[in-house]
Amino acid sequence: MEDLGLLIIRLAIGLTFMGHGAQKLFGWFGGPGPVGFGEWLGTIGIKAGGKTWAILAGLFELVGGLLFSTGVLTWFGAILIVIVMIDAIFTVHGKNGFWLTEGGFEYNFILIAVALGVALIGPGNYVLIYKM
């Protein structure tokens, strides 16, 4: 049952991050695409290289989510997810305190904990590539 539990966690987190990455990179799922997200970054004070930062954030989310959800290099996917969430805390949510109801970093914190926890436990046996 542990393997099934890890698979459910990996798919929920990983596929969600892939979706967020696709929003930033391609404008899919109602996302702004790299230009729109880059412009939004400018509104929060990241004026230089907004489009470049948007593409990097999208890549980290897309690749991190792909690796995390498939169980391939799960630890590396988790690192990419953690980096994006730490960035979200420092650039957007941290100033609002902890609780999500105030725009805080509660949700980012939980995602970091889950990603690190799965990275430390391992992906389980349900992975895309056979585990030795």
C-alpha angles and dihedrals in degrees: 000000000000091000091051091048091051091048092053091049093046093049095046094049098034098047091046091053090047088054092050090049091050089051091056098039103038107013090244123153092026093306126150098239121225096299095049094044090046089053090049089052087057090058091059093049103271096117103149114076097356094159092047091051089047091054092047092049090048092049093048090051096043097044094037091051093046093051093042095049096045095044091234110135087346091174091058093046088051091052091053091049092048092050092053092047093048088050090050090052094050098041103035121003108031096077089057095061128239107304120087091216087070094042091264133150100263094115094044089051092052092049090051091050093049094046092048092044093053091044090054095044095041130236097283123232099299100086134139094243121045111265118226 
